[in-house]
Amino acid sequence: MNKRHRKTLDAIFDMPVRSDIEWKEIESLFKALGAEVSEGRGSRVRVALKGVRAVFHRPHPKKETDKGAVKSVRRFLKESEVI
């Protein structure tokens, strides 16, 4: 994990929950952590990490992830015991 990934991880766990994290940065973090990322139907993105699976929706038309999605990413990372 490089400095950019660490910065994204810190942003995900910032309080209060942020709504300015770009989805491409989160997806890059998943890949850096060794997750399998695959495309689903429409804007869905399937992610598998350490036996934990989740489906997220890529934000559109904006590129920033909303607070609810950031909370879901946070929960996913905790369940996969990355943190």
The first five atom37 places (N, CA, C, CB, O) and aatype in JSON, in Angstrom:
{
  "aatype": [12, 2, 11, 1, 8, 1, 11, 16, 10, 3, 0, 9, 13, 3, 12, 14, 19, 1, 15, 3, 9, 6, 17, 11, 6, 9, 6, 15, 10, 13, 11, 0, 10, 7, 0, 6, 19, 15, 6, 7, 1, 7, 15, 1, 19, 1, 19, 0, 10, 11, 7, 19, 1, 0, 19, 13, 8, 1, 14, 8, 14, 11, 11, 6, 16, 3, 11, 7, 0, 19, 11, 15, 19, 1, 1, 13, 10, 11, 6, 15, 6, 19, 9],
  "atom_mask": [
    [1, 1, 1, 1, 1],
    [1, 1, 1, 1, 1],
    [1, 1, 1, 1, 1],
    [1, 1, 1, 1, 1],
    [1, 1, 1, 1, 1],
    [1, 1, 1, 1, 1],
    [1, 1, 1, 1, 1],
    [1, 1, 1, 1, 1],
    [1, 1, 1, 1, 1],
    [1, 1, 1, 1, 1],
    [1, 1, 1, 1, 1],
    [1, 1, 1, 1, 1],
    [1, 1, 1, 1, 1],
    [1, 1, 1, 1, 1],
    [1, 1, 1, 1, 1],
    [1, 1, 1, 1, 1],
    [1, 1, 1, 1, 1],
    [1, 1, 1, 1, 1],
    [1, 1, 1, 1, 1],
    [1, 1, 1, 1, 1],
    [1, 1, 1, 1, 1],
    [1, 1, 1, 1, 1],
    [1, 1, 1, 1, 1],
    [1, 1, 1, 1, 1],
    [1, 1, 1, 1, 1],
    [1, 1, 1, 1, 1],
    [1, 1, 1, 1, 1],
    [1, 1, 1, 1, 1],
    [1, 1, 1, 1, 1],
    [1, 1, 1, 1, 1],
    [1, 1, 1, 1, 1],
    [1, 1, 1, 1, 1],
    [1, 1, 1, 1, 1],
    [1, 1, 1, 0, 1],
    [1, 1, 1, 1, 1],
    [1, 1, 1, 1, 1],
    [1, 1, 1, 1, 1],
    [1, 1, 1, 1, 1],
    [1, 1, 1, 1, 1],
    [1, 1, 1, 0, 1],
    [1, 1, 1, 1, 1],
    [1, 1, 1, 0, 1],
    [1, 1, 1, 1, 1],
    [1, 1, 1, 1, 1],
    [1, 1, 1, 1, 1],
    [1, 1, 1, 1, 1],
    [1, 1, 1, 1, 1],
    [1, 1, 1, 1, 1],
    [1, 1, 1, 1, 1],
    [1, 1, 1, 1, 1],
    [1, 1, 1, 0, 1],
    [1, 1, 1, 1, 1],
    [1, 1, 1, 1, 1],
    [1, 1, 1, 1, 1],
    [1, 1, 1, 1, 1],
    [1, 1, 1, 1, 1],
    [1, 1, 1, 1, 1],
    [1, 1, 1, 1, 1],
    [1, 1, 1, 1, 1],
    [1, 1, 1, 1, 1],
    [1, 1, 1, 1, 1],
    [1, 1, 1, 1, 1],
    [1, 1, 1, 1, 1],
    [1, 1, 1, 1, 1],
    [1, 1, 1, 1, 1],
    [1, 1, 1, 1, 1],
    [1, 1, 1, 1, 1],
    [1, 1, 1, 0, 1],
    [1, 1, 1, 1, 1],
    [1, 1, 1, 1, 1],
    [1, 1, 1, 1, 1],
    [1, 1, 1, 1, 1],
    [1, 1, 1, 1, 1],
    [1, 1, 1, 1, 1],
    [1, 1, 1, 1, 1],
    [1, 1, 1, 1, 1],
    [1, 1, 1, 1, 1],
    [1, 1, 1, 1, 1],
    [1, 1, 1, 1, 1],
    [1, 1, 1, 1, 1],
    [1, 1, 1, 1, 1],
    [1, 1, 1, 1, 1],
    [1, 1, 1, 1, 1]
  ],
  "atom_positions": [
    [[0.85, -1.17, 0.0], [0.0, 0.0, 0.0], [0.9, 1.24, 0.0], [-0.97, -0.01, 1.23], [1.81, 1.36, 0.82]],
    [[0.64, 2.14, -0.93], [1.47, 3.33, -1.01], [0.82, 4.51, -0.24], [1.7, 3.72, -2.48], [-0.22, 4.35, 0.4]],
    [[1.45, 5.65, -0.32], [1.0, 6.82, 0.43], [-0.41, 7.26, 0.02], [1.98, 7.98, 0.24], [-1.21, 7.66, 0.87]],
    [[-0.69, 7.19, -1.27], [-2.02, 7.58, -1.76], [-3.1, 6.65, -1.21], [-2.04, 7.56, -3.3], [-4.18, 7.11, -0.83]],
    [[-2.81, 5.35, -1.16], [-3.77, 4.39, -0.63], [-4.0, 4.63, 0.87], [-3.29, 2.95, -0.87], [-5.13, 4.54, 1.35]],
    [[-2.94, 4.92, 1.59], [-3.04, 5.21, 3.03], [-3.91, 6.44, 3.26], [-1.63, 5.41, 3.65], [-4.72, 6.49, 4.19]],
    [[-3.72, 7.45, 2.4], [-4.52, 8.68, 2.5], [-6.01, 8.39, 2.27], [-4.02, 9.74, 1.49], [-6.87, 8.92, 2.97]],
    [[-6.3, 7.54, 1.3], [-7.69, 7.16, 1.02], [-8.27, 6.38, 2.19], [-7.77, 6.31, -0.28], [-9.4, 6.62, 2.59]],
    [[-7.5, 5.45, 2.75], [-7.96, 4.67, 3.89], [-8.26, 5.57, 5.08], [-6.9, 3.62, 4.28], [-9.28, 5.4, 5.75]],
    [[-7.38, 6.53, 5.34], [-7.61, 7.49, 6.43], [-8.87, 8.31, 6.18], [-6.4, 8.42, 6.59], [-9.64, 8.57, 7.11]],
    [[-9.1, 8.71, 4.93], [-10.29, 9.49, 4.59], [-11.56, 8.68, 4.81], [-10.23, 9.96, 3.14], [-12.57, 9.23, 5.25]],
    [[-11.53, 7.39, 4.52], [-12.7, 6.53, 4.71], [-13.08, 6.45, 6.18], [-12.42, 5.12, 4.17], [-14.26, 6.41, 6.52]],
    [[-12.08, 6.44, 7.06], [-12.35, 6.31, 8.49], [-12.37, 7.65, 9.23], [-11.32, 5.41, 9.11], [-12.45, 7.67, 10.46]],
    [[-12.29, 8.77, 8.5], [-12.41, 10.09, 9.13], [-13.79, 10.27, 9.75], [-12.15, 11.21, 8.09], [-14.78, 9.71, 9.27]],
    [[-13.83, 11.04, 10.82], [-15.1, 11.42, 11.43], [-15.16, 12.94, 11.43], [-15.26, 10.84, 12.88], [-14.17, 13.56, 11.81]],
    [[-16.23, 13.56, 11.04], [-17.46, 12.96, 10.51], [-17.21, 12.33, 9.14], [-18.57, 14.02, 10.42], [-16.2, 12.59, 8.49]],
    [[-18.16, 11.5, 8.73], [-18.04, 10.78, 7.47], [-17.93, 11.78, 6.31], [-19.25, 9.83, 7.25], [-18.69, 12.74, 6.23]],
    [[-16.97, 11.53, 5.44], [-16.73, 12.44, 4.32], [-17.54, 12.05, 3.09], [-15.25, 12.46, 3.97], [-17.9, 10.89, 2.91]],
    [[-17.82, 13.03, 2.26], [-18.54, 12.79, 1.01], [-17.76, 13.31, -0.19], [-19.93, 13.44, 1.06], [-18.34, 13.6, -1.24]],
    [[-16.45, 13.44, -0.03], [-15.63, 13.97, -1.11], [-14.55, 12.99, -1.59], [-14.97, 15.26, -0.67], [-13.56, 13.41, -2.2]],
    [[-14.73, 11.71, -1.31], [-13.75, 10.7, -1.71], [-14.15, 10.17, -3.09], [-13.66, 9.53, -0.65], [-15.27, 9.71, -3.28]],
    [[-13.23, 10.24, -4.03], [-13.54, 9.76, -5.38], [-13.58, 8.23, -5.39], [-12.5, 10.28, -6.4], [-12.76, 7.57, -4.76]],
    [[-14.56, 7.7, -6.13], [-14.73, 6.25, -6.18], [-13.49, 5.57, -6.74], [-15.95, 5.9, -7.03], [-13.12, 4.49, -6.27]],
    [[-12.84, 6.17, -7.73], [-11.66, 5.52, -8.33], [-10.55, 5.33, -7.3], [-11.12, 6.36, -9.52], [-9.78, 4.38, -7.4]],
    [[-10.47, 6.21, -6.31], [-9.47, 6.07, -5.25], [-9.82, 4.89, -4.34], [-9.37, 7.38, -4.42], [-8.94, 4.15, -3.91]],
    [[-11.11, 4.72, -4.05], [-11.56, 3.59, -3.22], [-11.31, 2.28, -3.96], [-13.06, 3.73, -2.86], [-10.83, 1.31, -3.37]],
    [[-11.63, 2.25, -5.24], [-11.43, 1.05, -6.04], [-9.93, 0.71, -6.13], [-12.02, 1.23, -7.45], [-9.56, -0.46, -6.09]],
    [[-9.09, 1.72, -6.25], [-7.64, 1.52, -6.28], [-7.15, 0.94, -4.95], [-6.92, 2.85, -6.59], [-6.27, 0.08, -4.93]],
    [[-7.71, 1.42, -3.85], [-7.36, 0.89, -2.53], [-7.73, -0.58, -2.42], [-8.07, 1.7, -1.42], [-6.94, -1.38, -1.94]],
    [[-8.94, -0.93, -2.88], [-9.36, -2.34, -2.85], [-8.34, -3.22, -3.57], [-10.76, -2.51, -3.51], [-7.93, -4.25, -3.05]],
    [[-7.93, -2.8, -4.74], [-6.97, -3.58, -5.53], [-5.63, -3.68, -4.83], [-6.79, -2.96, -6.92], [-4.98, -4.73, -4.86]],
    [[-5.19, -2.58, -4.21], [-3.91, -2.58, -3.5], [-3.94, -3.53, -2.3], [-3.56, -1.16, -3.04], [-2.91, -4.08, -1.91]],
    [[-5.13, -3.71, -1.71], [-5.27, -4.62, -0.57], [-5.4, -6.08, -1.0], [-6.47, -4.21, 0.26], [-5.45, -6.98, -0.16]],
    [[-5.46, -6.31, -2.31], [-5.53, -7.67, -2.83], [-6.93, -8.15, -3.13], [0.0, 0.0, 0.0], [-7.16, -9.35, -3.29]],
    [[-7.88, -7.24, -3.2], [-9.26, -7.61, -3.47], [-9.46, -7.95, -4.94], [-10.21, -6.48, -3.06], [-8.76, -7.45, -5.82]],
    [[-10.44, -8.82, -5.18], [-10.87, -9.1, -6.54], [-12.02, -8.15, -6.83], [-11.3, -10.61, -6.73], [-13.04, -8.16, -6.14]],
    [[-11.85, -7.33, -7.85], [-12.87, -6.34, -8.22], [-13.38, -6.71, -9.6], [-12.29, -4.88, -8.2], [-12.59, -6.88, -10.53]],
    [[-14.71, -6.84, -9.74], [-15.29, -7.17, -11.04], [-16.54, -6.33, -11.28], [-15.63, -8.67, -11.12], [-17.19, -5.85, -10.35]],
    [[-16.84, -6.16, -12.55], [-17.99, -5.35, -12.95], [-19.27, -6.17, -12.81], [-17.83, -4.84, -14.4], [-19.32, -7.35, -13.16]],
    [[-20.29, -5.52, -12.31], [-21.61, -6.13, -12.26], [-22.48, -5.49, -13.32], [0.0, 0.0, 0.0], [-21.96, -4.86, -14.25]],
    [[-23.78, -5.62, -13.19], [-24.69, -5.0, -14.14], [-24.82, -3.51, -13.82], [-26.08, -5.69, -14.11], [-24.88, -3.12, -12.65]],
    [[-24.87, -2.71, -14.85], [-25.03, -1.28, -14.66], [-23.84, -0.67, -13.96], [0.0, 0.0, 0.0], [-22.7, -0.83, -14.41]],
    [[-24.1, 0.02, -12.86], [-23.01, 0.68, -12.13], [-22.51, -0.14, -10.95], [-23.47, 2.05, -11.64], [-21.77, 0.36, -10.1]],
    [[-22.91, -1.41, -10.89], [-22.5, -2.25, -9.75], [-21.06, -2.71, -9.89], [-23.42, -3.46, -9.64], [-20.57, -2.99, -10.99]],
    [[-20.39, -2.78, -8.75], [-19.01, -3.28, -8.68], [-18.97, -4.33, -7.59], [-17.98, -2.11, -8.4], [-19.31, -4.05, -6.44]],
    [[-18.55, -5.54, -7.94], [-18.43, -6.63, -6.96], [-17.01, -6.66, -6.43], [-18.82, -8.01, -7.58], [-16.04, -6.57, -7.19]],
    [[-16.89, -6.8, -5.12], [-15.58, -6.81, -4.48], [-15.51, -8.0, -3.53], [-15.3, -5.47, -3.73], [-16.42, -8.23, -2.74]],
    [[-14.41, -8.76, -3.61], [-14.17, -9.88, -2.7], [-12.79, -9.69, -2.08], [-14.28, -11.26, -3.43], [-11.8, -9.52, -2.79]],
    [[-12.75, -9.71, -0.75], [-11.49, -9.52, -0.04], [-11.48, -10.41, 1.2], [-11.3, -8.04, 0.34], [-12.33, -10.27, 2.08]],
    [[-10.52, -11.3, 1.26], [-10.35, -12.21, 2.4], [-11.63, -12.95, 2.76], [-9.87, -11.42, 3.62], [-11.99, -13.07, 3.93]],
    [[-12.32, -13.44, 1.74], [-13.53, -14.23, 1.96], [-14.79, -13.42, 2.19], [0.0, 0.0, 0.0], [-15.86, -14.0, 2.35]],
    [[-14.69, -12.12, 2.22], [-15.86, -11.25, 2.41], [-16.21, -10.65, 1.06], [-15.58, -10.13, 3.48], [-15.34, -10.14, 0.35]],
    [[-17.48, -10.71, 0.72], [-17.95, -10.19, -0.57], [-18.92, -9.05, -0.34], [-18.61, -11.3, -1.41], [-19.67, -9.03, 0.63]],
    [[-18.89, -8.09, -1.27], [-19.81, -6.95, -1.2], [-20.06, -6.44, -2.61], [-19.25, -5.81, -0.29], [-19.26, -6.64, -3.52]],
    [[-21.2, -5.77, -2.77], [-21.53, -5.12, -4.02], [-21.74, -3.64, -3.73], [-22.8, -5.77, -4.69], [-22.51, -3.28, -2.84]],
    [[-21.06, -2.81, -4.49], [-21.18, -1.36, -4.34], [-21.68, -0.78, -5.65], [-19.83, -0.71, -3.92], [-21.55, -1.4, -6.7]],
    [[-22.25, 0.4, -5.58], [-22.7, 1.11, -6.78], [-21.73, 2.25, -7.06], [-24.15, 1.64, -6.61], [-21.5, 3.11, -6.21]],
    [[-21.18, 2.24, -8.26], [-20.28, 3.31, -8.67], [-21.12, 4.59, -8.8], [-19.54, 2.96, -10.04], [-22.16, 4.58, -9.47]],
    [[-20.68, 5.68, -8.17], [-21.48, 6.91, -8.21], [-21.52, 7.51, -9.62], [-20.91, 7.93, -7.22], [-20.55, 7.47, -10.37]],
    [[-22.67, 8.06, -9.95], [-22.81, 8.77, -11.22], [-23.95, 9.76, -11.08], [-23.07, 7.77, -12.41], [-24.88, 9.44, -10.35]],
    [[-23.96, 10.88, -11.67], [-22.96, 11.37, -12.62], [-21.72, 11.93, -11.94], [-23.57, 12.43, -13.51], [-20.71, 12.18, -12.6]],
    [[-21.78, 12.15, -10.63], [-20.61, 12.67, -9.92], [-19.6, 11.55, -9.71], [-21.03, 13.29, -8.56], [-19.94, 10.37, -9.75]],
    [[-18.35, 11.93, -9.47], [-17.32, 10.93, -9.24], [-17.04, 10.71, -7.76], [-16.05, 11.32, -9.94], [-16.32, 9.78, -7.39]],
    [[-17.62, 11.57, -6.89], [-17.42, 11.45, -5.45], [-18.44, 10.48, -4.85], [-17.52, 12.82, -4.77], [-19.59, 10.42, -5.28]],
    [[-18.0, 9.75, -3.86], [-18.83, 8.76, -3.18], [-19.62, 9.45, -2.06], [-17.97, 7.61, -2.62], [-19.06, 10.27, -1.33]],
    [[-20.9, 9.12, -1.92], [-21.71, 9.75, -0.87], [-21.43, 9.12, 0.5], [-23.21, 9.64, -1.21], [-20.77, 8.09, 0.59]],
    [[-21.94, 9.74, 1.53], [-21.65, 9.31, 2.9], [-22.14, 7.89, 3.18], [-22.29, 10.27, 3.89], [-21.45, 7.14, 3.88]],
    [[-23.28, 7.51, 2.66], [-23.8, 6.16, 2.88], [-22.89, 5.1, 2.3], [0.0, 0.0, 0.0], [-22.66, 4.06, 2.91]],
    [[-22.37, 5.36, 1.11], [-21.46, 4.42, 0.46], [-20.14, 4.35, 1.22], [-21.2, 4.82, -1.0], [-19.55, 3.27, 1.34]],
    [[-19.67, 5.47, 1.74], [-18.43, 5.47, 2.52], [-18.61, 4.63, 3.78], [-18.01, 6.92, 2.89], [-17.7, 3.9, 4.17]],
    [[-19.78, 4.73, 4.41], [-20.07, 3.9, 5.59], [-20.07, 2.42, 5.22], [-21.42, 4.28, 6.21], [-19.57, 1.59, 5.98]],
    [[-20.62, 2.09, 4.05], [-20.63, 0.7, 3.6], [-19.22, 0.19, 3.32], [-21.49, 0.57, 2.33], [-18.89, -0.94, 3.66]],
    [[-18.39, 1.02, 2.72], [-17.0, 0.65, 2.46], [-16.28, 0.44, 3.78], [-16.28, 1.73, 1.61], [-15.5, -0.51, 3.92]],
    [[-16.52, 1.31, 4.73], [-15.91, 1.2, 6.06], [-16.29, -0.13, 6.71], [-16.34, 2.39, 6.96], [-15.43, -0.83, 7.25]],
    [[-17.56, -0.48, 6.66], [-18.05, -1.73, 7.25], [-17.42, -2.93, 6.54], [-19.6, -1.81, 7.17], [-17.03, -3.9, 7.19]],
    [[-17.33, -2.87, 5.21], [-16.72, -3.94, 4.43], [-15.26, -4.15, 4.82], [-16.82, -3.63, 2.92], [-14.82, -5.29, 4.99]],
    [[-14.51, -3.07, 4.97], [-13.1, -3.19, 5.35], [-12.93, -3.75, 6.75], [-12.42, -1.84, 5.25], [-12.0, -4.51, 7.01]],
    [[-13.82, -3.37, 7.65], [-13.77, -3.93, 9.02], [-14.08, -5.42, 9.0], [-14.76, -3.19, 9.95], [-13.41, -6.21, 9.67]],
    [[-15.12, -5.82, 8.25], [-15.49, -7.24, 8.18], [-14.39, -8.09, 7.55], [-16.77, -7.4, 7.39], [-14.2, -9.24, 7.94]],
    [[-13.68, -7.53, 6.61], [-12.6, -8.3, 5.96], [-11.3, -8.22, 6.77], [-12.36, -7.77, 4.53], [-10.27, -8.75, 6.35]],
    [[-11.37, -7.57, 7.94], [-10.27, -7.49, 8.88], [-9.02, -6.87, 8.3], [-9.95, -8.86, 9.39], [-7.9, -7.3, 8.58]],
    [[-9.22, -5.84, 7.49], [-8.1, -5.07, 6.96], [-7.61, -4.11, 8.02], [-8.51, -4.31, 5.68], [-6.42, -3.82, 8.11]],
    [[-8.53, -3.62, 8.83], [-8.2, -2.66, 9.89], [-8.17, -3.38, 11.22], [-9.22, -1.48, 9.94], [-7.91, -2.76, 12.25]]
  ]
}
